[in-house]
């Protein structure tokens, strides 16, 4: 390398050579004006054989800035040496004039917004964003990631064409420098902070459902893969704290996943786990998070001491903030959950507003810190897969990310209130809304006219049950469902003119009832009996039954839960205490 090349390299931060291409939404390595530009991810073909000495000199080229001459001939970062995760860029902005440093292209708002939205809020949400940044040096970051088997407790991993459910777990494990003085030093790492993140199928909204650590639940039996490859079933326990689903009796995150399914009826696609260090390292990497307090806080247990007002916190102070509970609200875990939700919202806003994710040097720090703090299931064990998840989350508007908590009440079995139990009057509606992909934020997912038309199908007179003629088809429900519904309708509901027509020609995801215009009254009666929504009713034509009479067609879809179980999907989410990620709220 010539002297001019060395001088320029001394003044260039290597991270600053990665710039954002607004046309692709990806980072690119900018070297010299004559050097080929590259985009990530993917390997780059070498311009000369690897290890060939003087390859550039032989072609009359100057070594790229950002590299230094090495006695061993290593030309790391030059066109003659392959950079991990690098490939040639196809298309893009024109080369700058010779002799000028490459300037970052003007950022188009739409592309930058997509990248910033990858965060999707909060500590574990940031780890998703880390995945999108991580491919800058792919192999190194892949080596940082720790993965644990899901032991068959998940759906098999998220899918791009379906709603996404990610279980985010924050443990109270005290390993790492500076963590020895917090609480139970010997903790095996319980499920201390738990959020079930649901992202809608159309990516228009998301719900972050916090699960209290002190919620009394039944932890099921947990088949768990051992180090030697064998599987051990860890016996379940009844009426215990939710946080014991991890760590206790050598339980792994897959057991927490099974406990969530047992509690909510929702099977998570993946899990992500972070410990105390994640809060400290990630907040430091982004330059701190701005929080607001409605009063002075001095909590000797969490080591948090802050005055009323706005503060920028990071590192140890940020950890103290998310751990404090005695100085906020009623001093319990539910008050701390509210504080943590506000913190996650603030962290998301920070990432979105201060261009952290458009700064390569900050992204390198964030990627390094996040991947070291992250443990994922074995379906999410690569930067590439995390990037895919991040891109899906990037379609979400932050104002439509809603935080809420599982409805609970104080445990009536305790005189001194220390735990909580499920509020059975309101919790099922919350779980049902998430399971049926119903938004908790004000997202207009359907046109009002279409909604009104569906609702109108349920209004009007209803025929007597004995007058309803219907043929029942199985279009994706469990084997024997058509006969089970037939028996129930005839024996319990008085729909005697019904018959089993066997299997449908094609499977359906949703149960439908097709009827002719003159059968509308019959359709409304059967809808009321079956618990069908207006969207399940399909005006169409009648069919002829075995008696030669016109009949409606009821096709049982994959959403069918059983004879006598209502199929109605809630039109809107229940009214619960909630907040959205775009709003600033002061802790009190």
C-alpha positions in Angstrom: 0.0 0.0 0.0 1.3 3.5 -0.8 1.8 6.3 1.7 -1.3 8.1 0.5 -3.4 5.0 1.0 -2.1 4.5 4.6 -2.8 8.2 5.4 -6.4 7.9 4.3 -6.9 4.7 6.2 -5.8 6.3 9.4 -8.6 8.8 9.2 -11.4 6.4 8.4 -13.4 4.5 11.0 -13.9 1.0 9.4 -17.5 1.1 10.5 -18.1 4.3 8.6 -17.3 2.5 5.4 -20.7 0.7 5.7 -23.4 3.0 4.4 -27.1 2.7 3.8 -28.4 2.3 0.3 -31.8 3.9 0.3 -32.8 1.9 -2.8 -32.3 -1.5 -1.2 -32.6 -0.8 2.5 -29.4 -2.6 3.1 -25.9 -1.6 4.2 -23.0 -1.6 1.7 -19.3 -1.5 2.0 -17.9 1.6 0.2 -14.1 1.3 -0.5 -12.4 3.4 -3.2 -14.1 5.1 -6.1 -12.6 2.4 -8.4 -13.3 -0.5 -6.2 -16.4 -2.6 -6.7 -19.1 -1.9 -4.2 -20.7 -4.7 -2.3 -23.9 -5.4 -0.5 -24.7 -7.7 2.4 -25.6 -10.5 3.1 -23.9 -13.2 1.0 -20.3 -14.1 0.1 -18.4 -12.0 -2.5 -16.4 -13.4 -5.3 -12.7 -12.4 -5.0 -11.4 -10.3 -7.8 -8.0 -12.1 -7.6 -7.0 -15.4 -6.2 -7.0 -15.4 -2.4 -3.5 -15.0 -0.9 -1.9 -13.9 -4.2 0.9 -11.4 -3.4 0.8 -8.1 -5.2 -2.5 -8.9 -7.0 -3.5 -5.2 -7.0 -0.1 -3.9 -7.9 0.1 -6.2 -10.9 -3.0 -4.5 -12.2 -1.8 -1.0 -11.5 -4.4 -0.5 -8.7 -4.0 1.3 -5.4 -5.0 -0.5 -2.3 -8.3 0.4 -0.9 -8.5 3.0 1.9 -9.5 1.5 5.3 -6.8 -1.2 5.0 -3.2 -1.2 6.1 -0.1 -2.9 4.5 0.7 -6.2 6.2 4.0 -8.1 6.0 2.1 -11.4 5.5 0.4 -10.1 2.4 -3.0 -10.1 4.0 -5.2 -7.6 2.2 -8.3 -7.7 4.4 -10.9 -5.4 3.2 -9.6 -5.0 -0.3 -11.1 -6.3 -3.5 -8.6 -9.1 -3.6 -9.7 -10.7 -0.3 -13.1 -12.1 0.5 -15.0 -10.4 3.4 -17.3 -12.7 5.4 -21.0 -12.0 4.5 -20.0 -9.8 1.5 -21.0 -10.0 -2.2 -21.0 -7.7 -5.2 -23.7 -5.1 -5.3 -26.0 -5.2 -8.3 -27.1 -1.7 -9.3 -27.2 1.3 -7.0 -25.9 4.9 -6.9 -23.1 5.9 -9.3 -19.5 6.0 -8.2 -18.2 9.4 -6.7 -15.6 11.5 -8.5 -12.0 10.3 -8.0 -10.2 11.8 -5.0 -13.3 12.3 -2.9 -14.5 10.3 0.0 -17.7 8.4 -0.6 -20.6 10.3 0.9 -23.6 8.5 2.3 -26.6 8.8 0.0 -29.6 10.8 1.0 -31.8 8.5 3.1 -35.3 8.1 1.7 -37.8 8.1 4.5 -39.7 5.0 3.4 -36.6 2.8 3.4 -35.2 4.2 6.7 -38.5 3.8 8.3 -38.5 0.1 7.3 -35.1 -0.4 8.9 -35.9 1.5 12.1 -39.1 -0.5 12.5 -37.1 -3.7 12.7 -36.7 -3.0 16.4 -40.4 -3.6 17.3 -39.7 -2.2 20.8 -37.8 -3.2 23.9 -34.9 -5.4 25.0 -35.9 -8.6 23.3 -37.3 -6.6 20.4 -33.9 -5.0 20.0 -32.4 -8.4 19.7 -34.6 -8.9 16.7 -33.1 -5.7 15.2 -29.7 -7.0 16.1 -30.4 -9.9 13.7 -31.0 -7.5 10.9 -27.7 -5.7 11.7 -25.8 -8.9 12.3 -25.1 -9.9 8.8 -22.4 -7.2 8.6 -20.1 -9.8 9.9 -22.1 -12.9 9.7 -20.0 -15.8 11.0 -18.7 -13.8 14.0 -22.2 -12.9 15.1 -23.5 -16.4 14.4 -20.8 -17.7 16.8 -22.1 -15.3 19.5 -25.6 -16.7 19.5 -26.6 -19.4 22.0 -29.4 -21.7 21.0 -31.5 -24.2 23.0 -33.8 -26.9 21.7 -37.5 -26.1 21.7 -38.1 -29.8 22.5 -41.1 -29.9 20.2 -43.0 -27.2 22.2 -43.2 -24.7 19.4 -45.1 -24.6 16.1 -41.8 -25.3 14.4 -40.9 -21.7 13.9 -42.5 -18.6 12.5 -43.9 -18.4 9.0 -44.0 -15.3 6.8 -47.6 -15.9 5.7 -49.1 -16.4 9.2 -49.5 -14.5 12.4 -46.3 -14.6 14.6 -46.2 -15.5 18.3 -42.8 -15.0 19.9 -42.2 -15.7 23.6 -39.8 -13.2 25.1 -38.2 -14.2 28.4 -36.1 -12.1 30.7 -34.3 -14.2 33.4 -33.1 -13.2 36.8 -29.8 -15.0 36.3 -27.0 -13.1 38.0 -24.0 -14.3 36.0 -21.6 -11.7 34.5 -19.5 -8.9 35.9 -21.3 -6.5 38.2 -24.4 -8.7 38.7 -23.4 -10.5 41.9 -25.0 -7.9 44.2 -28.5 -8.3 42.8 -31.1 -10.3 44.8 -30.7 -14.0 44.9 -27.1 -14.6 43.9 -27.6 -18.3 43.4 -30.6 -18.0 41.0 -30.6 -20.6 38.3 -32.4 -18.1 36.0 -36.2 -18.1 36.5 -38.7 -16.6 34.0 -38.8 -13.2 35.7 -40.1 -11.1 32.8 -42.4 -12.7 30.2 -44.0 -11.3 27.1 -45.9 -13.1 24.5 -45.5 -11.0 21.4 -48.2 -11.5 18.8 -47.8 -9.9 15.4 -50.9 -10.0 13.2 -50.9 -11.9 10.0 -51.2 -8.8 7.9 -48.4 -7.1 10.0 -50.7 -4.1 10.7 -50.6 -4.4 14.4 -49.0 -6.3 17.3 -49.8 -7.1 21.0 -47.2 -7.5 23.7 -48.9 -9.5 26.4 -47.1 -9.5 29.8 -47.4 -12.6 31.9 -46.8 -11.9 35.7 -44.0 -14.0 37.2 -46.1 -14.5 40.4 -49.2 -15.9 38.5 -50.2 -19.3 39.9 -50.3 -21.8 37.1 -49.9 -25.5 36.4 -46.5 -26.3 34.8 -47.0 -29.4 32.5 -44.7 -32.3 32.1 -41.8 -31.2 29.9 -39.8 -33.5 27.6 -36.4 -32.0 27.6 -33.3 -32.8 25.4 -30.2 -33.6 27.5 -26.6 -32.9 26.7 -26.0 -36.5 25.6 -28.9 -36.4 23.1 -31.4 -38.3 25.2 -34.7 -36.9 26.3 -35.8 -36.6 29.9 -39.4 -35.8 31.0 -39.3 -33.3 33.8 -42.5 -33.8 35.9 -45.0 -31.0 36.0 -46.1 -29.2 39.1 -49.5 -27.7 40.0 -50.4 -24.4 41.6 -46.9 -22.9 41.4 -45.6 -19.5 40.3 -45.2 -19.0 36.6 -41.5 -18.1 37.0 -40.7 -21.7 38.1 -41.4 -22.9 34.5 -37.7 -22.0 33.8 -34.7 -23.0 35.8 -36.5 -24.9 38.5 -35.8 -28.7 38.3 -33.5 -28.0 35.3 -36.4 -26.7 33.2 -35.4 -25.0 29.9 -37.3 -22.3 28.0 -39.2 -24.9 26.1 -41.0 -25.7 29.4 -41.9 -22.0 29.8 -43.3 -22.3 26.2 -45.4 -25.3 27.1 -46.7 -23.5 30.2 -47.8 -20.5 28.1 -49.6 -22.9 25.8 -51.3 -24.5 28.7 -52.3 -21.1 30.1 -53.4 -19.3 27.0 -54.2 -21.9 24.4 -51.6 -20.2 22.1 -48.6 -22.1 21.0 -45.6 -19.8 20.5 -43.6 -20.1 17.2 -40.2 -19.3 18.8 -38.6 -18.0 22.1 -35.9 -15.5 22.8 -34.2 -15.2 26.2 -32.1 -12.4 27.7 -30.5 -12.0 31.2 -29.5 -9.0 33.3 -26.5 -8.2 31.0 -28.8 -7.6 28.0 -30.4 -4.5 29.6 -27.0 -3.1 30.5 -25.2 -3.7 27.3 -28.0 -2.9 24.9 -28.9 0.4 26.5 -25.2 1.4 26.6 -24.9 0.5 22.9 -27.7 2.9 21.9 -26.5 5.7 24.1 -29.1 5.4 26.8 -32.9 5.5 27.0 -35.0 8.5 28.0 -37.5 7.7 30.8 -40.0 9.9 32.7 -40.8 9.8 36.4 -43.8 11.4 38.0 -42.1 11.4 41.4 -38.8 10.9 43.1 -37.6 7.3 43.4 -35.1 6.0 45.9 -35.2 2.2 46.0 -32.3 0.6 48.0 -33.3 -2.9 46.8 -32.8 -2.2 43.1 -30.2 0.6 43.7 -32.3 3.1 41.8 -32.2 6.7 42.8 -33.7 9.2 40.4 -35.6 12.5 40.8 -38.9 13.5 39.3 -38.7 14.3 35.7 -36.9 13.0 32.5 -33.7 11.1 32.6 -31.4 9.4 30.1 -30.4 6.0 31.6 -28.1 3.2 30.5 -26.1 0.3 31.9 -26.4 -0.3 35.6 -28.9 2.5 36.0 -31.2 1.1 33.3 -31.1 -2.4 35.0 -32.0 -0.8 38.3 -34.9 1.0 36.6 -36.5 -2.2 35.1 -35.9 -4.1 38.4 -37.5 -1.6 40.8 -40.9 -2.3 42.2 -41.1 -1.2 45.8 -41.1 2.5 44.8 -43.7 2.4 42.0 -47.4 1.8 42.0 -48.5 -0.6 44.8 -44.9 -1.9 45.2 -45.5 -5.3 43.6 -44.7 -7.2 40.4 -47.7 -5.8 38.5 -46.4 -2.3 39.1 -43.0 -3.3 37.8 -44.6 -4.8 34.7 -46.1 -1.4 33.9 -42.7 0.2 34.4 -41.0 -2.3 32.1 -43.6 -1.8 29.4 -42.9 2.0 29.6 -39.2 1.3 29.4 -39.5 -1.0 26.3 -41.7 1.7 24.6 -39.0 4.3 25.4 -36.2 2.1 24.0 -38.2 1.6 20.8 -38.7 5.3 20.4 -35.0 6.0 21.0 -34.0 3.6 18.3 -36.6 5.1 15.9 -35.8 8.7 16.5 -32.0 9.0 16.9 -30.9 7.1 13.7 -29.2 4.4 15.7 -30.1 1.8 13.1 -28.8 4.0 10.2 -25.4 4.4 11.8 -23.1 1.5 11.0 -20.8 2.1 13.9 -23.7 2.1 16.4 -25.2 -1.0 14.7 -21.9 -2.9 15.1 -21.9 -2.2 18.8 -25.6 -3.1 19.1 -25.1 -6.3 17.1 -22.1 -7.4 19.2 -23.9 -6.6 22.5 -27.2 -8.1 21.5 -26.0 -11.4 20.0 -23.9 -12.1 23.1 -26.9 -11.4 25.4 -29.3 -13.6 23.3 -30.4 -17.2 23.7 -32.9 -18.4 21.1 -34.6 -21.7 20.2 -33.0 -23.9 17.6 -35.3 -22.7 14.9 -34.0 -19.1 15.3 -30.3 -19.9 15.7 -28.8 -17.9 12.9 -28.4 -14.2 11.9 -30.2 -15.0 8.7 -33.3 -16.3 10.4 -33.3 -13.4 12.8 -33.1 -11.0 9.9 -36.1 -12.7 8.3 -38.0 -12.2 11.5 -36.8 -8.6 11.8 -38.1 -7.9 8.3 -41.5 -9.2 9.1 -41.6 -7.0 12.2 -40.4 -4.1 10.1 -43.8 -4.0 8.5 -45.4 -2.9 11.8 -46.2 0.7 12.6 -45.0 1.4 16.2 -48.2 3.2 17.1 -50.0 -0.1 16.6 -47.8 -2.0 19.1 -50.0 -2.4 22.2 -48.7 -3.4 25.6 -51.1 -5.1 28.0 -51.0 -7.7 30.8 -52.8 -11.0 31.5 -55.9 -10.1 33.6 -55.4 -11.3 37.1 -56.7 -11.0 40.7 -55.1 -11.4 44.1 -54.9 -15.0 45.2 -57.9 -15.6 47.5 -56.1 -18.4 49.2 -53.5 -16.0 50.7 -53.9 -13.8 53.7 -50.7 -11.9 52.9 -51.1 -11.2 49.2 -48.0 -12.4 47.4 -49.3 -14.1 44.2 -52.1 -13.7 41.7 -54.5 -16.0 39.9 -56.1 -15.8 36.5 -59.2 -13.5 36.2 -61.4 -16.1 34.7 -64.1 -13.6 33.7 -61.8 -11.5 31.5 -58.7 -13.5 30.7 -60.3 -15.9 28.2 -61.5 -13.0 26.1 -57.9 -11.6 25.9 -56.5 -15.0 25.0 -59.2 -15.5 22.4 -58.6 -12.1 20.8 -54.9 -12.9 20.4 -55.5 -16.4 19.2 -58.0 -15.1 16.6 -55.7 -12.3 15.5 -57.9 -9.4 16.7 -56.1 -6.1 17.1 -55.9 -4.3 20.5 -55.1 -1.0 18.7 -57.3 1.1 16.5 -56.4 -0.5 13.2 -59.1 -0.5 10.5 -58.4 -4.0 9.1 -61.6 -4.1 7.1 -63.7 -1.5 5.4 -66.7 -0.4 7.4 -69.1 -1.3 4.6 -67.9 -4.9 4.5 -68.2 -5.2 8.3 -71.7 -3.8 8.2 -72.7 -6.2 5.5 -71.5 -9.2 7.5 -73.3 -8.0 10.6 -76.5 -7.6 8.7 -76.6 -11.3 7.8 -77.2 -12.1 11.4 -80.1 -9.7 11.8 -83.7 -10.7 11.0 -86.2 -13.4 11.7 -85.0 -17.0 12.5 -86.7 -20.2 11.5 -87.5 -22.9 14.0 -84.7 -25.4 14.5 -87.0 -28.2 13.1 -87.3 -26.3 9.8 -83.5 -26.0 9.2 -82.3 -28.3 6.4 -78.5 -28.6 6.2 -75.8 -30.9 4.8 -72.6 -31.1 6.9 -69.2 -31.5 5.3 -65.8 -31.9 6.9 -63.5 -29.4 5.4 -60.4 -29.6 7.6 -61.7 -30.4 11.1 -60.7 -33.4 13.1 -61.8 -36.8 11.7 -65.4 -37.6 12.8 -66.4 -34.0 13.3 -69.2 -34.0 10.8 -70.9 -37.0 12.4 -70.3 -35.4 15.9 -72.0 -32.2 14.8 -74.9 -34.2 13.2 -75.5 -36.1 16.4 -75.4 -32.9 18.5 -77.7 -30.9 16.2 -80.3 -33.7 16.0 -80.2 -34.9 19.6 -79.6 -31.7 21.5 -80.7 -28.8 19.3 -83.7 -30.2 17.4 -82.2 -29.8 13.9 -83.7 -33.1 12.7 -83.4 -32.3 9.0 -79.6 -32.5 8.9 -77.4 -35.0 7.3 -73.7 -36.0 7.1 -72.4 -35.4 3.6 -68.8 -36.6 4.2 -65.6 -34.8 3.3 -65.5 -31.5 1.5 -63.7 -31.4 -1.9 -61.1 -29.0 -0.4 -60.0 -28.0 3.1 -61.0 -24.6 4.5 -59.3 -22.6 7.3 -62.6 -21.1 8.4 -66.0 -22.8 8.9 -68.6 -21.5 6.4 -72.4 -21.8 5.9 -73.6 -21.3 2.4 -77.3 -20.7 1.7 -79.7 -19.4 -0.9 -81.6 -16.1 -0.4 -84.8 -17.8 0.6 -82.9 -19.8 3.3 -81.7 -16.7 5.2 -84.0 -17.3 8.1 -82.7 -20.9 8.4 -79.1 -19.7 8.1 -79.6 -17.2 11.0 -81.1 -19.9 13.2 -78.2 -22.3 12.5 -75.6 -19.5 13.0 -77.1 -18.8 16.4 -76.9 -22.5 17.4 -73.4 -22.9 16.1 -72.0 -19.6 17.3 -71.1 -18.5 13.8 -70.1 -14.9 12.9 -71.5 -12.9 10.0 -68.2 -13.5 8.1 -68.8 -17.3 8.2 -72.2 -16.9 6.4 -71.9 -17.0 2.6 -74.9 -16.1 0.5 -75.0 -18.4 -2.5 -77.1 -21.3 -3.6 -78.7 -24.3 -2.1 -78.0 -27.9 -2.7 -80.3 -30.9 -2.9 -80.3 -33.3 0.1 -81.0 -37.0 0.1 -84.7 -36.4 0.3 -84.6 -34.2 -2.9 -85.2 -31.0 -1.0 -83.1 -27.8 -1.0 -80.6 -27.6 1.9 -77.8 -25.3 3.1 -74.2 -26.4 3.2 -72.2 -26.3 6.5 -68.5 -26.9 5.9 -66.4 -27.4 9.1 -63.1 -25.7 8.7 -59.8 -26.0 10.6 -61.1 -23.5 13.1 -63.8 -25.9 14.3 -63.3 -26.7 18.0 -65.9 -29.3 18.6 -69.7 -29.9 18.6 -71.4 -27.3 20.8 -68.3 -25.0 21.0 -69.0 -21.5 19.5 -66.9 -20.6 16.5 -67.5 -16.9 16.6 -64.4 -14.8 16.3 -64.6 -11.7 18.4 -65.2 -8.5 16.4 -62.9 -6.5 18.7 -60.5 -7.0 21.5 -61.8 -6.8 25.1 -61.4 -3.5 27.0 -58.3 -3.9 29.1 -55.6 -1.6 30.6 -53.1 -1.0 27.8 -50.6 1.4 26.3 -49.0 1.8 22.9 -45.3 2.1 22.1 -45.5 5.6 20.6 -46.8 7.3 23.7 -44.7 8.8 26.5 -45.9 7.9 30.0 -44.3 8.9 33.2 -43.9 6.2 35.9 -45.5 6.9 39.2 
